[in-house]
Amino acid sequence: MSKAGGASVSTGRRYLWLLPGALLVGAVCLVLALYVDREVAIRVNALPLFVKRWFDRLSEFGNSVYYLVPGPVVFLLLRRAATRAKLPERAAMLRRWQQRILYLVATVLASGLAADVIKILCGRPRPKVFFGKQLYSFSFFQFSAKMWSFPSGHSTTIFAVATAGYLMMPRRQLLWFAPAALVAACRVLAGAHFTSDVVAGAFIGTVTSILLRDYFQRRQLLEFPRPGENGEHF
Protein backbone atom coordinates (compact mmCIF):
# COMPACT_ATOMS: atom_id res chain seq x y z
CA MET A 1 0.00 0.00 0.00
CA SER A 2 1.31 3.47 -0.90
CA LYS A 3 1.95 6.11 1.74
CA ALA A 4 -0.95 8.14 0.38
CA GLY A 5 -3.27 5.16 0.63
CA GLY A 6 -2.10 4.38 4.14
CA ALA A 7 -2.61 7.97 5.21
CA SER A 8 -6.13 7.91 3.76
CA VAL A 9 -7.01 4.75 5.71
CA SER A 10 -5.51 6.20 8.88
CA THR A 11 -7.53 9.39 8.47
CA GLY A 12 -10.71 7.42 7.91
CA ARG A 13 -10.15 5.39 11.07
CA ARG A 14 -9.49 8.56 13.03
CA TYR A 15 -13.03 9.75 12.33
CA LEU A 16 -14.85 6.48 12.98
CA TRP A 17 -16.27 8.08 16.12
CA LEU A 18 -17.98 10.86 14.18
CA LEU A 19 -21.02 8.95 12.88
CA PRO A 20 -21.80 7.15 16.16
CA GLY A 21 -21.29 10.44 17.99
CA ALA A 22 -23.70 12.26 15.67
CA LEU A 23 -26.27 9.47 16.01
CA LEU A 24 -25.98 9.55 19.79
CA VAL A 25 -26.38 13.32 19.96
CA GLY A 26 -29.29 13.09 17.53
CA ALA A 27 -30.96 10.49 19.74
CA VAL A 28 -30.44 12.67 22.83
CA CYS A 29 -31.90 15.67 21.02
CA LEU A 30 -34.90 13.61 19.94
CA VAL A 31 -35.59 12.48 23.50
CA LEU A 32 -35.23 16.05 24.75
CA ALA A 33 -37.55 17.34 22.05
CA LEU A 34 -40.21 14.76 22.88
CA TYR A 35 -40.09 14.79 26.66
CA VAL A 36 -38.09 17.73 28.04
CA ASP A 37 -37.97 20.81 25.80
CA ARG A 38 -41.55 21.97 26.18
CA GLU A 39 -41.64 21.48 29.94
CA VAL A 40 -38.40 23.42 30.41
CA ALA A 41 -39.60 26.17 28.07
CA ILE A 42 -42.84 26.54 30.04
CA ARG A 43 -40.94 26.89 33.31
CA VAL A 44 -38.50 29.39 31.79
CA ASN A 45 -41.38 31.41 30.35
CA ALA A 46 -42.71 31.86 33.88
CA LEU A 47 -39.48 33.53 35.04
CA PRO A 48 -39.52 37.29 35.62
CA LEU A 49 -38.60 39.28 32.53
CA PHE A 50 -35.57 40.95 34.16
CA VAL A 51 -34.14 37.52 35.00
CA LYS A 52 -34.44 36.32 31.43
CA ARG A 53 -32.86 39.54 30.19
CA TRP A 54 -29.91 39.00 32.52
CA PHE A 55 -29.41 35.50 31.16
CA ASP A 56 -29.70 36.85 27.63
CA ARG A 57 -26.93 39.37 28.24
CA LEU A 58 -24.69 36.73 29.75
CA SER A 59 -25.25 34.48 26.75
CA GLU A 60 -23.84 37.18 24.45
CA PHE A 61 -20.42 35.67 25.07
CA GLY A 62 -21.56 33.16 22.45
CA ASN A 63 -22.20 35.85 19.83
CA SER A 64 -19.92 35.07 16.89
CA VAL A 65 -19.57 38.78 16.06
CA TYR A 66 -17.33 39.22 19.10
CA TYR A 67 -14.86 36.78 17.55
CA LEU A 68 -15.27 37.29 13.81
CA VAL A 69 -14.90 41.08 13.87
CA PRO A 70 -11.83 41.62 16.09
CA GLY A 71 -10.20 38.30 15.14
CA PRO A 72 -9.08 39.28 11.62
CA VAL A 73 -7.90 42.65 12.93
CA VAL A 74 -5.75 41.00 15.58
CA PHE A 75 -4.47 38.55 12.95
CA LEU A 76 -3.33 41.40 10.68
CA LEU A 77 -1.74 43.29 13.58
CA LEU A 78 0.21 40.21 14.62
CA ARG A 79 1.28 39.60 11.04
CA ARG A 80 2.52 43.16 10.72
CA ALA A 81 4.33 42.97 14.05
CA ALA A 82 5.99 39.67 13.06
CA THR A 83 7.37 41.15 9.85
CA ARG A 84 8.83 44.09 11.79
CA ALA A 85 10.27 42.12 14.68
CA LYS A 86 14.04 42.34 14.86
CA LEU A 87 14.62 39.29 17.04
CA PRO A 88 13.95 35.90 15.33
CA GLU A 89 12.52 34.47 18.56
CA ARG A 90 10.02 37.32 18.88
CA ALA A 91 9.04 37.03 15.21
CA ALA A 92 8.45 33.28 15.60
CA MET A 93 6.34 33.85 18.72
CA LEU A 94 4.21 36.45 16.95
CA ARG A 95 3.70 34.14 13.97
CA ARG A 96 2.53 31.37 16.29
CA TRP A 97 -0.03 33.69 17.86
CA GLN A 98 -1.06 34.80 14.41
CA GLN A 99 -1.85 31.21 13.45
CA ARG A 100 -3.71 30.60 16.70
CA ILE A 101 -5.97 33.55 15.98
CA LEU A 102 -6.48 32.23 12.45
CA TYR A 103 -7.46 28.82 13.83
CA LEU A 104 -9.88 30.36 16.33
CA VAL A 105 -11.57 32.54 13.70
CA ALA A 106 -11.76 29.59 11.30
CA THR A 107 -13.51 27.42 13.91
CA VAL A 108 -16.08 30.10 14.71
CA LEU A 109 -16.73 30.83 11.04
CA ALA A 110 -16.96 27.20 9.89
CA SER A 111 -19.10 26.05 12.82
CA GLY A 112 -21.38 29.06 12.41
CA LEU A 113 -21.91 28.36 8.72
CA ALA A 114 -22.67 24.71 9.47
CA ALA A 115 -25.18 25.72 12.16
CA ASP A 116 -26.85 28.25 9.85
CA VAL A 117 -27.33 25.64 7.12
CA ILE A 118 -28.90 23.23 9.60
CA LYS A 119 -31.13 26.02 10.96
CA ILE A 120 -32.57 26.61 7.50
CA LEU A 121 -32.96 22.90 6.76
CA CYS A 122 -34.66 22.06 10.07
CA GLY A 123 -36.81 25.18 10.49
CA ARG A 124 -37.57 24.74 14.17
CA PRO A 125 -39.71 27.45 15.81
CA ARG A 126 -38.12 29.38 18.64
CA PRO A 127 -39.76 29.24 22.10
CA LYS A 128 -41.37 32.65 21.51
CA VAL A 129 -43.11 31.26 18.42
CA PHE A 130 -44.12 28.19 20.40
CA PHE A 131 -45.89 30.34 23.00
CA GLY A 132 -47.25 32.85 20.51
CA LYS A 133 -48.52 30.60 17.73
CA GLN A 134 -48.40 27.18 19.38
CA LEU A 135 -45.91 25.96 16.76
CA TYR A 136 -43.47 23.36 17.97
CA SER A 137 -42.71 20.79 15.27
CA PHE A 138 -39.97 21.20 12.69
CA SER A 139 -40.97 22.98 9.46
CA PHE A 140 -38.19 22.27 7.02
CA PHE A 141 -36.52 24.82 4.72
CA GLN A 142 -37.41 28.01 6.57
CA PHE A 143 -35.76 31.38 5.94
CA SER A 144 -37.17 33.34 8.87
CA ALA A 145 -34.99 33.82 11.96
CA LYS A 146 -38.04 33.01 14.08
CA MET A 147 -37.78 29.45 12.74
CA TRP A 148 -34.06 29.03 13.35
CA SER A 149 -34.06 27.63 16.86
CA PHE A 150 -32.21 24.39 16.05
CA PRO A 151 -29.29 24.37 16.61
CA SER A 152 -28.30 27.24 18.87
CA GLY A 153 -25.79 29.48 17.12
CA HIS A 154 -24.48 30.93 20.37
CA SER A 155 -23.89 27.45 21.79
CA THR A 156 -22.15 26.43 18.58
CA THR A 157 -19.83 29.42 18.77
CA ILE A 158 -18.96 29.21 22.45
CA PHE A 159 -18.22 25.48 22.26
CA ALA A 160 -16.13 26.00 19.13
CA VAL A 161 -14.11 28.59 21.07
CA ALA A 162 -13.92 26.40 24.18
CA THR A 163 -12.78 23.34 22.25
CA ALA A 164 -10.23 25.34 20.29
CA GLY A 165 -8.88 26.77 23.54
CA TYR A 166 -8.74 23.34 25.15
CA LEU A 167 -6.90 21.86 22.16
CA MET A 168 -4.30 24.59 22.54
CA MET A 169 -4.13 24.29 26.36
CA PRO A 170 -5.11 20.68 27.19
CA ARG A 171 -4.77 20.94 30.98
CA ARG A 172 -7.32 23.70 31.31
CA GLN A 173 -10.57 21.87 30.60
CA LEU A 174 -12.56 23.60 33.33
CA LEU A 175 -11.36 27.03 32.25
CA TRP A 176 -12.82 26.51 28.79
CA PHE A 177 -15.84 24.23 29.14
CA ALA A 178 -17.42 25.50 32.36
CA PRO A 179 -18.06 29.00 30.91
CA ALA A 180 -19.18 27.41 27.63
CA ALA A 181 -21.74 25.26 29.43
CA LEU A 182 -22.94 28.31 31.37
CA VAL A 183 -23.41 30.37 28.20
CA ALA A 184 -25.28 27.50 26.54
CA ALA A 185 -27.53 27.12 29.58
CA CYS A 186 -28.23 30.85 29.53
CA ARG A 187 -29.64 30.55 26.01
CA VAL A 188 -32.29 28.23 27.42
CA LEU A 189 -32.86 30.31 30.56
CA ALA A 190 -33.24 33.45 28.44
CA GLY A 191 -36.07 31.79 26.54
CA ALA A 192 -34.16 31.98 23.26
CA HIS A 193 -33.74 28.23 22.68
CA PHE A 194 -34.91 24.79 23.71
CA THR A 195 -32.58 22.45 25.57
CA SER A 196 -31.97 20.21 22.56
CA ASP A 197 -30.94 23.25 20.52
CA VAL A 198 -27.97 23.97 22.75
CA VAL A 199 -26.95 20.31 22.91
CA ALA A 200 -26.82 20.15 19.12
CA GLY A 201 -24.94 23.44 18.95
CA ALA A 202 -22.36 22.25 21.46
CA PHE A 203 -21.74 19.12 19.38
CA ILE A 204 -21.36 21.07 16.13
CA GLY A 205 -18.94 23.56 17.67
CA THR A 206 -16.85 20.84 19.29
CA VAL A 207 -16.62 18.66 16.19
CA THR A 208 -15.76 21.59 13.94
CA SER A 209 -12.85 22.62 16.17
CA ILE A 210 -11.50 19.06 16.21
CA LEU A 211 -11.74 18.68 12.44
CA LEU A 212 -10.04 22.02 11.84
CA ARG A 213 -7.33 21.13 14.37
CA ASP A 214 -6.53 18.08 12.27
CA TYR A 215 -6.56 20.17 9.07
CA PHE A 216 -4.17 22.75 10.54
CA GLN A 217 -1.87 19.96 11.69
CA ARG A 218 -1.83 18.22 8.31
CA ARG A 219 -1.05 21.52 6.58
CA GLN A 220 1.55 22.32 9.26
CA LEU A 221 -0.19 25.63 9.90
CA LEU A 222 -0.13 25.29 13.67
CA GLU A 223 1.42 23.00 16.25
CA PHE A 224 -0.82 21.73 19.04
CA PRO A 225 0.31 20.35 22.42
CA ARG A 226 -0.22 16.66 23.04
CA PRO A 227 -2.90 15.65 25.57
CA GLY A 228 -1.53 16.12 29.06
CA GLU A 229 0.88 18.91 28.16
CA ASN A 230 0.26 22.19 29.90
CA GLY A 231 0.61 24.31 26.79
CA GLU A 232 2.96 26.76 28.53
CA HIS A 233 5.26 26.75 25.53
CA PHE A 234 2.34 28.18 23.64
RAPERA-V962402 format. One record per residue. N is the residue number from 1. RES is the residue in one small letter. PSI is psi in whole degrees, 0 to 359 (none if undefined). Layout:
n:res:psi
N:RES:PSI
N:RES:PSI
This chain:
n:res:psi
1:m:136
2:s:164
3:k:322
4:a:318
5:g:320
6:g:320
7:a:323
8:s:318
9:v:317
10:s:320
11:t:319
12:g:318
13:r:327
14:r:330
15:y:21
16:l:335
17:w:342
18:l:312
19:l:310
20:p:322
21:g:317
22:a:320
23:l:320
24:l:314
25:v:321
26:g:319
27:a:319
28:v:316
29:c:323
30:l:316
31:v:317
32:l:318
33:a:325
34:l:324
35:y:347
36:v:315
37:d:311
38:r:318
39:e:317
40:v:317
41:a:321
42:i:318
43:r:319
44:v:322
45:n:335
46:a:352
47:l:152
48:p:148
49:l:321
50:f:331
51:v:315
52:k:325
53:r:323
54:w:316
55:f:324
56:d:319
57:r:319
58:l:326
59:s:352
60:e:347
61:f:345
62:g:8
63:n:120
64:s:338
65:v:326
66:y:349
67:y:322
68:l:335
69:v:304
70:p:336
71:g:305
72:p:327
73:v:314
74:v:320
75:f:313
76:l:322
77:l:318
78:l:320
79:r:317
80:r:316
81:a:323
82:a:322
83:t:337
84:r:353
85:a:135
86:k:326
87:l:131
88:p:323
89:e:319
90:r:320
91:a:319
92:a:320
93:m:317
94:l:323
95:r:325
96:r:316
97:w:326
98:q:316
99:q:329
100:r:319
101:i:320
102:l:316
103:y:316
104:l:314
105:v:320
106:a:320
107:t:318
108:v:316
109:l:311
110:a:315
111:s:323
112:g:319
113:l:318
114:a:316
115:a:320
116:d:320
117:v:316
118:i:323
119:k:312
120:i:318
121:l:318
122:c:320
123:g:52
124:r:131
125:p:143
126:r:162
127:p:324
128:k:323
129:v:323
130:f:316
131:f:329
132:g:317
133:k:5
134:q:34
135:l:129
136:y:324
137:s:160
138:f:136
139:s:100
140:f:152
141:f:65
142:q:142
143:f:16
144:s:135
145:a:336
146:k:342
147:m:24
148:w:47
149:s:329
150:f:122
151:p:174
152:s:122
153:g:321
154:h:319
155:s:322
156:t:312
157:t:311
158:i:328
159:f:333
160:a:316
161:v:315
162:a:316
163:t:318
164:a:317
165:g:318
166:y:320
167:l:336
168:m:339
169:m:79
170:p:343
171:r:9
172:r:49
173:q:312
174:l:323
175:l:324
176:w:314
177:f:335
178:a:311
179:p:325
180:a:316
181:a:323
182:l:315
183:v:317
184:a:317
185:a:325
186:c:331
187:r:325
188:v:315
189:l:341
190:a:352
191:g:17
192:a:337
193:h:162
194:f:164
195:t:317
196:s:334
197:d:316
198:v:330
199:v:314
200:a:319
201:g:318
202:a:320
203:f:315
204:i:315
205:g:318
206:t:312
207:v:318
208:t:317
209:s:322
210:i:315
211:l:320
212:l:329
213:r:314
214:d:322
215:y:315
216:f:324
217:q:316
218:r:322
219:r:0
220:q:39
221:l:335
222:l:139
223:e:132
224:f:144
225:p:153
226:r:156
227:p:131
228:g:338
229:e:152
230:n:349
231:g:13
232:e:329
233:h:354
234:f:none
